[in-house]
């Protein structure tokens, strides 16, 4: 009888908790304010052009973001000319996997993205990520998008492979997004 009771409790409480944990770990979230000035070997492009590009991307994200949330955008560079552009928004996302697919469908033509591949290694439960090869302003880029239950973002990477871009995307996600515990 005790075994049946424990099994019932595990099924009634444990299974729903397993599926709900990513939601309470990832939502609510907000972008750090201000965004980090350094991420690994990258420095925030804090000049007029960098600020203008980030503000334009932020406005575009805000215009698409019908459900609210906070938009964010930044341009980073290193000393050797590697560039990373990141933009996205926070807010509740019920289906992060389909959000990644929709984002890639939306940007695929703009960046001439080919060879889209889902990334599984190093991705947290409840987070979905895909990367593809593309082009931006005449430069070859890797385009990666992540979505979790609290945020959605896209980043463009120059001079990096897909695995290196995905790894840097993990760092950006950790540095740019702050999780707020539910009170």
N, C-alpha and C positions, 0 to 999 in steps of 0.2 A: 504494500500500500504506500509506503514511504517513497519507494522508487517511482511509482506512478505520479505521486504528488510532486516530487522534484522534477520529473520529466514535464509535467504540465506547466509548472512555473517557468522552466527553461524555455518551453515553446511559446508561452504567452508573453513573457517579458524579454527573454534573451534574443529571440529572432527579430522582433520589432526594433529593439535597441541596436542590434547589429546593423540594420539597414538605416536607422536614423542617425547613427553616430557621425557619418560624414556631414550631414546637414548641420548638426550643432557644433561640429568642429570648424566648419567653413563659413557659417552665416551666424550673425551679421559680420560684415567686413567693410572696411573703408580704405581708400588710398592714404598712405602716409602724407602728412602735410607739414612741412614741404616734402617733396619726393627726395630720395637720397641723392646727394651730390656725387657720390662715388659708389660704384658697384664693381667689385673685382678690380680689373685694370681700366675700367671705363670711368670717365668723368662726365658729369652733366654738361651739355652744351648750353651754357648760360648766357650766350651773347644774343644779339637782336635776332639773328636768323633762327637760332635754336628755339628761342622763346616764341617766335612767330609760328614756326612749324608746329610746336607743341600746342599752342593755343588753337590753331586751326583744326588740328586733329581732335582736340578736346571738344570743340564746338560741333564737329561732325558726329562724334560719339553721342553728345548730348541730344542732338537732333534725332538720332535713331533710337534713343533710350526712352521709350514711351512709358516704362514702368518705374521711372525714377532711378535712384542710385546716384553715385557720384562718379563723374568721368575723370579720367587722368590721362596724361600723355607726357612723354619726355623724349629727348634725343640725347644719346650718349655717344662719346668717341673715346678712342685711346690715342696714344702718341703716334702710332703707326698708321692712322687713318681708318681703322676699323670703326664702323658706325652701327649703332643699334637704335632703332626707333620703336618705342612701345606706346600703345594706346589701348584704352579699354574703360570698363566701368565696373562698379560694385553694384550689388543688389541681388535679391533672391533669385535663384535659378533652379527650377524644379528638375529640368532635364539637361544637365550639362553636356552630355554626349551629343544630343541633337543640336545644342547651341553651337558646338564646335563645327558640326557639319554645315549648319546654316551660315556661319561666319565664313567658312571656306567657300561656300557657294556664292556668297555676296562679293568676296574679294578676288575670286579666282581669275576673272577676266582682267581686272584692274592691274594685277601684278603678274599676269601671264603665268600662273602657277601650274606646274606639272609635277608629276611624281609625288602626289600627296600620300603620306604614310602616317598611320596612327602610331603614337609612341606609348609603349607600355612600361619600359624600364624606368624605375625611379619615380613613377607617377603615383601619387597618393590615392587611396580609395576615395571615390567620389569626384576625382579630378579626371578630366579627359583632355588629351593633347594630341595634336597632329602637326606635322611639319611638311613643307613642300619646297621645291625649287622654283624660283620666279625671277622677276626683273622689276627694278624700280629705278627710275631716272637713268636708265641705260646701264645700271650696274646689276650684276648677278647677285641675288639675295636668297637667303633661306627665310621663309615665312612660317612662323609657328603661331598657333593659337591654343590657348588653354581656356577651359571653363571648369568651374567647380560650383558648389551651391551658393557661393557668395560673390563670385567675380567672373568676368570674361575679359580676356585681353589678347591682342595680336601684337607680335613683334617681328621686325624685319632686321636681319643680321647680314652684314657684309663680311667677307673674308673668313667665314666659318663654315664647317661642315654641318650636316643635319644633326649628328649626335652632339657635337660641341654646342650648337645653337640650342638644342633641347636642354642640355645641361645648364647653360647660361640662363635659359628661360626659367628653370627651377629657382635659381638664385634671384632673378628679378621678381618672381612671384613672392618669394619670402621677404625680399627687401621692400617692395612697393606696397604690398597689401598687408594691412594689420587686421587681425581677427579680434572681434569684441566678444567677450564672454556674455552669454545670455544671463541677465540678472534674475 
